[in-house]
Amino acid sequence: VGCDRSKNLVDICGEKNFQAFVCDALSVPIRSGSCDACISIAVIHHFSTAERRLATIRELVRLLRPGGTALIYVWAMEQEYKNQKSKYLKEKTGSKDTEEKIDTGMAQRPLRDQMPGSSSQDAACSDQLLNDSKDEGCGAKPVTDSRLPVHTNRTSFHSQDLLVPWHLKGGAKKKGESIDTALLPAGSKESQELSPVFHRYYHVFCEGELEEACRSLDCVRVQKSYYDQGNWCVVLEKL
């Protein structure tokens, strides 16, 4: 059984005869202790405070029976780990493969591709919003301005809390025809109609941050913690 905040994604599941419903991850309408296993993929990093992120994990654990397990994936601050770049960084902007992944639709893409689409118009990062002082955690720059920095897609992160551009591919075009929005004047009506840009909030996790949050819950044992292609991952067990 799946659940998501997006009605459109849940409708897609229904069309494919999967069981899914709309709900909030902070309040899942399922009986406590009724699940053998739960999976949370690319969800918790969208909550804007440490308290809400922990509450989401606690809600996930509530659903599990004793001995039940959960798998959690969140986006990592470290997109280069042990001298290896993640596929997110290595994905080349404007490549044929990238364009196909964007147009395929998020619901049909594998986990590693469920990341914001790339475009040559992505260089929207406002450097003046970033403070020069370093955070002790993992080199993140704390945001002192009331506004959040806008991330440049397919680049390393400079802040743990940021907005990531999502370029929605649209506009009238023939099947198989690719429209390069980079050729259109930035901010033009044509550019906005063909590729409207939305900004989604992310809190990217430093090494050990997700594991520490899980360990703070009394009824949980962390079975495994690992890094997977730009994501921090935890497998936990309910005691």
DAZI-V510053 format. One record per helix or strand of 2 or more residues. SS is the DSSP state (helix for helix, strand for strand). FROM is the first residue (numbers start at 1). TO is the last residue. Records with the same first field share a line. If there is no record, write none. Layout:
# DAZI-V510053
SS=FROM-TO  FROM-TO
This chain:
# DAZI-V510053
strand=2-4  20-22  35-41  64-76  80-81  84-85  149-151  161-169  195-203  220-228  231-238
helix=7-15  44-46  50-63  87-90  96-104  106-108  111-113  127-129  181-183  189-194  209-215
